[in-house]
Amino acid sequence: MKIYHNPRCRKSRETLNIVQNHGIDPEIILYLETPPSRKEIKDLLKKLDMKAVDLVRKEEKLYKEEYKGKELSEEEWIKVMADNPKLIQRPLVVKGGKAIIGRPPESVHVLLEV
């Protein structure tokens, strides 16, 4: 199991705690320090079964100032997130071929039950 984690985010910390409380020691990826590549983002989107625009944090200042209202292609959104990892929803939890966004943190139970 992997978690794309931001330790400054309460929801990310809560999700990590739930995983660890189930006896799982996940691979922790500090995605702001080690941003996912475009290929990794595409893989995550496939596992999440969602479009790139749906993975963008629309409450971020950068989104509001630079991207709000813009019609970008799938590839363009993927590039935006690869270049600006703080725009990626968090936390992302991956187990095998499935992934979830840990919002709310309890949604991680879907992966823990598999």
Contacts in CASP RR format, 6 or more apart in sequence:
PFRMAT RR
TARGET T0000
AUTHOR 0000-0000-0000
METHOD contacts of the structure
MODEL  1
MKIYHNPRCRKSRETLNIVQNHGIDPEIILYLETPPSRKEIKDLLKKLDM
KAVDLVRKEEKLYKEEYKGKELSEEEWIKVMADNPKLIQRPLVVKGGKAI
IGRPPESVHVLLEV
1 19 0 8 1.000
1 24 0 8 1.000
1 26 0 8 1.000
1 27 0 8 1.000
1 93 0 8 1.000
1 94 0 8 1.000
1 95 0 8 1.000
1 111 0 8 1.000
2 26 0 8 1.000
2 27 0 8 1.000
2 28 0 8 1.000
2 29 0 8 1.000
2 93 0 8 1.000
2 94 0 8 1.000
2 95 0 8 1.000
3 12 0 8 1.000
3 15 0 8 1.000
3 16 0 8 1.000
3 19 0 8 1.000
3 26 0 8 1.000
3 27 0 8 1.000
3 28 0 8 1.000
3 29 0 8 1.000
3 91 0 8 1.000
3 92 0 8 1.000
3 93 0 8 1.000
3 94 0 8 1.000
4 29 0 8 1.000
4 31 0 8 1.000
4 36 0 8 1.000
4 44 0 8 1.000
4 88 0 8 1.000
4 90 0 8 1.000
4 91 0 8 1.000
4 92 0 8 1.000
4 93 0 8 1.000
4 94 0 8 1.000
5 12 0 8 1.000
5 16 0 8 1.000
5 28 0 8 1.000
5 29 0 8 1.000
5 30 0 8 1.000
5 31 0 8 1.000
5 90 0 8 1.000
5 91 0 8 1.000
6 12 0 8 1.000
6 30 0 8 1.000
6 31 0 8 1.000
6 32 0 8 1.000
6 90 0 8 1.000
6 91 0 8 1.000
7 13 0 8 1.000
7 30 0 8 1.000
9 90 0 8 1.000
9 91 0 8 1.000
11 90 0 8 1.000
11 91 0 8 1.000
11 102 0 8 1.000
11 103 0 8 1.000
11 104 0 8 1.000
11 105 0 8 1.000
12 90 0 8 1.000
12 91 0 8 1.000
12 102 0 8 1.000
14 105 0 8 1.000
15 91 0 8 1.000
15 93 0 8 1.000
15 102 0 8 1.000
15 105 0 8 1.000
15 108 0 8 1.000
16 26 0 8 1.000
16 28 0 8 1.000
16 91 0 8 1.000
17 105 0 8 1.000
18 105 0 8 1.000
18 106 0 8 1.000
18 108 0 8 1.000
18 109 0 8 1.000
18 112 0 8 1.000
19 26 0 8 1.000
19 93 0 8 1.000
19 108 0 8 1.000
19 112 0 8 1.000
20 26 0 8 1.000
22 112 0 8 1.000
24 112 0 8 1.000
26 93 0 8 1.000
29 36 0 8 1.000
31 85 0 8 1.000
31 88 0 8 1.000
31 90 0 8 1.000
31 92 0 8 1.000
32 85 0 8 1.000
32 86 0 8 1.000
35 82 0 8 1.000
35 85 0 8 1.000
36 44 0 8 1.000
36 81 0 8 1.000
36 82 0 8 1.000
36 85 0 8 1.000
36 88 0 8 1.000
37 82 0 8 1.000
38 78 0 8 1.000
38 79 0 8 1.000
38 82 0 8 1.000
41 52 0 8 1.000
41 55 0 8 1.000
41 78 0 8 1.000
41 81 0 8 1.000
41 82 0 8 1.000
41 88 0 8 1.000
42 78 0 8 1.000
44 55 0 8 1.000
44 92 0 8 1.000
44 94 0 8 1.000
44 99 0 8 1.000
45 51 0 8 1.000
45 52 0 8 1.000
45 55 0 8 1.000
45 78 0 8 1.000
47 94 0 8 1.000
47 96 0 8 1.000
47 97 0 8 1.000
47 98 0 8 1.000
47 99 0 8 1.000
48 55 0 8 1.000
48 92 0 8 1.000
48 99 0 8 1.000
48 100 0 8 1.000
48 101 0 8 1.000
51 74 0 8 1.000
51 77 0 8 1.000
52 74 0 8 1.000
52 77 0 8 1.000
52 78 0 8 1.000
52 81 0 8 1.000
53 72 0 8 1.000
53 74 0 8 1.000
53 77 0 8 1.000
55 77 0 8 1.000
55 81 0 8 1.000
55 88 0 8 1.000
55 89 0 8 1.000
55 101 0 8 1.000
56 63 0 8 1.000
56 67 0 8 1.000
56 77 0 8 1.000
56 80 0 8 1.000
56 81 0 8 1.000
56 87 0 8 1.000
56 88 0 8 1.000
56 89 0 8 1.000
57 63 0 8 1.000
57 86 0 8 1.000
57 87 0 8 1.000
57 88 0 8 1.000
57 89 0 8 1.000
57 90 0 8 1.000
58 64 0 8 1.000
58 68 0 8 1.000
60 86 0 8 1.000
60 87 0 8 1.000
62 84 0 8 1.000
62 86 0 8 1.000
62 87 0 8 1.000
63 87 0 8 1.000
67 80 0 8 1.000
67 87 0 8 1.000
72 80 0 8 1.000
80 87 0 8 1.000
81 87 0 8 1.000
81 88 0 8 1.000
89 101 0 8 1.000
89 103 0 8 1.000
90 101 0 8 1.000
90 102 0 8 1.000
91 101 0 8 1.000
91 102 0 8 1.000
92 99 0 8 1.000
92 100 0 8 1.000
92 101 0 8 1.000
92 102 0 8 1.000
93 99 0 8 1.000
93 100 0 8 1.000
93 102 0 8 1.000
93 108 0 8 1.000
93 111 0 8 1.000
95 111 0 8 1.000
95 114 0 8 1.000
98 110 0 8 1.000
98 111 0 8 1.000
98 114 0 8 1.000
100 107 0 8 1.000
100 108 0 8 1.000
100 110 0 8 1.000
100 111 0 8 1.000
101 107 0 8 1.000
102 108 0 8 1.000
END
